[in-house]
Amino acid sequence: MSESARFDRASISGAGMRIVRLLVGAPPQTVADLIEATGVTRTAVTEQLNELVGAGYLEKTTERLEGRGRPRHLYAATNAALMLLFASNQSLLVPAVWRAVNKICDRATMDRIIADVSRTLAQHYRARITAKRPESRLKQLMDLLRAEGVLLHVEETKDGGLVVHKRSCPFISMYEETGSICCVDLRMMKEVVGADVVKTACRHRGAPCCSFAIASTNGRGS
């Protein structure tokens, strides 16, 4: 699995977080090592390890021992586990970096930065989208965002169009007076969908959430 974990911190038990803390920044450890460190049963440790591996926070490898000894399993923390532990720090660091970029860069440079960030995100999603028509591509993009934990729903209008209501926003902590960071979402969607996407509502202008729609298409998605 990639470094993007499938579950957030709230879905991990206290026992699971204890194992994550034991493994982050430490050499790979065996089940026996973790039993000794935690003082709980093999069954409990094994259950936690299986869940953490499945969520992408741990990696499991097998070590062959010399002689006839049975191979043993080693567990190591992934970068996703490191990010999990320092999520609160990132919520402070990322906005600070963005404010510094806004302060130092002129408008033209900021536009180039936003365009490059949008392009990078678009490449990430576009590689996993197979549909041809803009509306179908938009639906697939929304499925990918949902899988990453974004809260949203898609509304089908009477004329066959689509409106995406994005209830959560990964850029909310980076918002500043100019609202430049909001352009990243819009540009990314345009590149992925291959059509003109417009913002129909904005949480920073009093709406419950930000909403997007395809301005015009050459046909309805299928």
Order of alpha helices (4+ residues) and beta strands (2+ residues): alpha-alpha-alpha-beta-beta-alpha-alpha-alpha-alpha-beta-beta-alpha-beta-beta
